[in-house]
Amino acid sequence: MLTMLAASLALLGADDHGGSVDALLEHALQVQSGAGTYTVMLNEDGTYSSDVGISGTWEVQDDELCTSRASGETNCQPIQEGLSLGDSWEGENTAGETVTFTIVPRG
């Protein structure tokens, strides 16, 4: 589940980790696990939403992208350097399951 990723307007002026934050704001993030696939949209105001009703806030803490769901679950993942449209990588959700993240066009 998403609770991976995760800035306020102040973040936009900070180091964006090799353009990765910009890529995550410009595009959407597809999250795929054994439970299914959904798409997450990160917003410049530090909020996020998904096409399956998951929402919350996100921020960059050191070298990690952290999310907090509206339900209270939180998770942080290392920010990959130089992400762009089409890039994929693996991470772990709050349940400890492996998930695949892919940057996709924002619909």
C-alpha positions as YAML, in Angstrom:
chain: A
units: angstrom
residues:
- id: 1
  name: MET
  ca: [0.00, 0.00, 0.00]
- id: 2
  name: LEU
  ca: [1.19, 3.48, -0.50]
- id: 3
  name: THR
  ca: [2.14, 4.66, 2.87]
- id: 4
  name: MET
  ca: [5.49, 4.90, 1.25]
- id: 5
  name: LEU
  ca: [6.09, 8.00, -0.40]
- id: 6
  name: ALA
  ca: [5.51, 11.22, 0.39]
- id: 7
  name: ALA
  ca: [6.13, 18.45, 0.75]
- id: 8
  name: SER
  ca: [5.13, 21.57, 1.82]
- id: 9
  name: LEU
  ca: [5.81, 24.64, -0.34]
- id: 10
  name: ALA
  ca: [9.05, 25.06, 1.59]
- id: 11
  name: LEU
  ca: [10.19, 21.70, 0.23]
- id: 12
  name: LEU
  ca: [9.97, 22.94, -3.32]
- id: 13
  name: GLY
  ca: [12.80, 25.34, -2.63]
- id: 14
  name: ALA
  ca: [14.94, 22.63, -1.02]
- id: 15
  name: ASP
  ca: [17.18, 19.98, -2.57]
- id: 16
  name: ASP
  ca: [14.84, 17.85, -4.65]
- id: 17
  name: HIS
  ca: [17.09, 14.78, -4.59]
- id: 18
  name: GLY
  ca: [18.30, 14.78, -8.18]
- id: 19
  name: GLY
  ca: [14.99, 15.93, -9.70]
- id: 20
  name: SER
  ca: [13.07, 13.04, -8.15]
- id: 21
  name: VAL
  ca: [10.68, 15.23, -6.16]
- id: 22
  name: ASP
  ca: [9.86, 17.22, -9.29]
- id: 23
  name: ALA
  ca: [9.18, 13.97, -11.19]
- id: 24
  name: LEU
  ca: [6.87, 12.74, -8.43]
- id: 25
  name: LEU
  ca: [4.94, 16.03, -8.46]
- id: 26
  name: GLU
  ca: [4.71, 16.26, -12.24]
- id: 27
  name: HIS
  ca: [3.63, 12.65, -12.80]
- id: 28
  name: ALA
  ca: [1.77, 10.00, -10.78]
- id: 29
  name: LEU
  ca: [3.03, 6.99, -8.89]
- id: 30
  name: GLN
  ca: [1.63, 3.54, -9.63]
- id: 31
  name: VAL
  ca: [1.84, 1.17, -6.66]
- id: 32
  name: GLN
  ca: [1.62, -2.55, -7.38]
- id: 33
  name: SER
  ca: [1.53, -5.39, -4.85]
- id: 34
  name: GLY
  ca: [-0.02, -8.82, -4.53]
- id: 35
  name: ALA
  ca: [-3.19, -7.09, -3.28]
- id: 36
  name: GLY
  ca: [-3.59, -5.04, -6.46]
- id: 37
  name: THR
  ca: [-2.51, -1.87, -8.24]
- id: 38
  name: TYR
  ca: [-3.45, 1.75, -7.66]
- id: 39
  name: THR
  ca: [-2.19, 5.20, -8.63]
- id: 40
  name: VAL
  ca: [-1.14, 8.00, -6.27]
- id: 41
  name: MET
  ca: [-0.90, 11.71, -7.03]
- id: 42
  name: LEU
  ca: [1.44, 13.81, -4.87]
- id: 43
  name: ASN
  ca: [0.49, 17.49, -4.64]
- id: 44
  name: GLU
  ca: [2.68, 20.55, -4.08]
- id: 45
  name: ASP
  ca: [0.79, 21.41, -0.89]
- id: 46
  name: GLY
  ca: [2.11, 18.26, 0.83]
- id: 47
  name: THR
  ca: [-1.05, 16.17, 0.37]
- id: 48
  name: TYR
  ca: [-1.63, 13.07, -1.72]
- id: 49
  name: SER
  ca: [-4.62, 11.15, -2.99]
- id: 50
  name: SER
  ca: [-5.18, 7.93, -4.91]
- id: 51
  name: ASP
  ca: [-7.65, 6.36, -7.26]
- id: 52
  name: VAL
  ca: [-8.69, 3.90, -4.50]
- id: 53
  name: GLY
  ca: [-9.53, 6.46, -1.82]
- id: 54
  name: ILE
  ca: [-6.21, 6.46, 0.06]
- id: 55
  name: SER
  ca: [-5.15, 9.98, 1.02]
- id: 56
  name: GLY
  ca: [-2.94, 11.80, 3.46]
- id: 57
  name: THR
  ca: [0.15, 13.97, 3.61]
- id: 58
  name: TRP
  ca: [3.76, 13.58, 2.51]
- id: 59
  name: GLU
  ca: [7.11, 15.22, 3.18]
- id: 60
  name: VAL
  ca: [10.81, 14.70, 2.64]
- id: 61
  name: GLN
  ca: [12.77, 13.89, 5.80]
- id: 62
  name: ASP
  ca: [16.52, 13.78, 5.19]
- id: 63
  name: ASP
  ca: [16.87, 11.35, 2.25]
- id: 64
  name: GLU
  ca: [13.48, 9.70, 2.63]
- id: 65
  name: LEU
  ca: [10.02, 10.37, 1.31]
- id: 66
  name: CYS
  ca: [7.54, 9.87, 4.16]
- id: 67
  name: THR
  ca: [3.78, 9.54, 3.99]
- id: 68
  name: SER
  ca: [1.07, 9.66, 6.62]
- id: 69
  name: ARG
  ca: [-2.33, 8.28, 5.72]
- id: 70
  name: ALA
  ca: [-5.49, 9.96, 6.91]
- id: 71
  name: SER
  ca: [-6.00, 6.74, 8.92]
- id: 72
  name: GLY
  ca: [-2.76, 7.36, 10.84]
- id: 73
  name: GLU
  ca: [-0.42, 4.82, 9.21]
- id: 74
  name: THR
  ca: [3.02, 6.19, 8.33]
- id: 75
  name: ASN
  ca: [5.92, 4.93, 6.24]
- id: 76
  name: CYS
  ca: [9.20, 6.29, 4.87]
- id: 77
  name: GLN
  ca: [11.19, 5.08, 1.87]
- id: 78
  name: PRO
  ca: [14.57, 6.22, 0.51]
- id: 79
  name: ILE
  ca: [14.23, 8.70, -2.34]
- id: 80
  name: GLN
  ca: [15.70, 7.34, -5.54]
- id: 81
  name: GLU
  ca: [17.98, 9.79, -7.37]
- id: 82
  name: GLY
  ca: [17.14, 11.04, -10.85]
- id: 83
  name: LEU
  ca: [13.66, 9.54, -11.19]
- id: 84
  name: SER
  ca: [11.71, 10.23, -14.37]
- id: 85
  name: LEU
  ca: [8.61, 9.03, -16.19]
- id: 86
  name: GLY
  ca: [8.66, 5.23, -16.63]
- id: 87
  name: ASP
  ca: [11.16, 4.49, -13.86]
- id: 88
  name: SER
  ca: [10.34, 1.59, -11.48]
- id: 89
  name: TRP
  ca: [11.79, 0.40, -8.20]
- id: 90
  name: GLU
  ca: [10.81, -1.85, -5.30]
- id: 91
  name: GLY
  ca: [10.02, -0.97, -1.71]
- id: 92
  name: GLU
  ca: [8.07, -2.25, 1.25]
- id: 93
  name: ASN
  ca: [4.61, -1.27, 2.45]
- id: 94
  name: THR
  ca: [3.47, -0.94, 6.08]
- id: 95
  name: ALA
  ca: [2.47, -4.63, 6.09]
- id: 96
  name: GLY
  ca: [6.04, -5.64, 5.16]
- id: 97
  name: GLU
  ca: [5.06, -6.70, 1.64]
- id: 98
  name: THR
  ca: [7.22, -5.94, -1.38]
- id: 99
  name: VAL
  ca: [5.63, -3.38, -3.70]
- id: 100
  name: THR
  ca: [6.72, -2.05, -7.09]
- id: 101
  name: PHE
  ca: [6.55, 1.69, -7.65]
- id: 102
  name: THR
  ca: [6.44, 3.09, -11.20]
- id: 103
  name: ILE
  ca: [6.25, 6.72, -12.30]
- id: 104
  name: VAL
  ca: [3.36, 6.99, -14.77]
- id: 105
  name: PRO
  ca: [1.66, 9.89, -16.58]
- id: 106
  name: ARG
  ca: [-0.72, 11.87, -14.38]
- id: 107
  name: GLY
  ca: [-4.19, 11.17, -15.69]
...
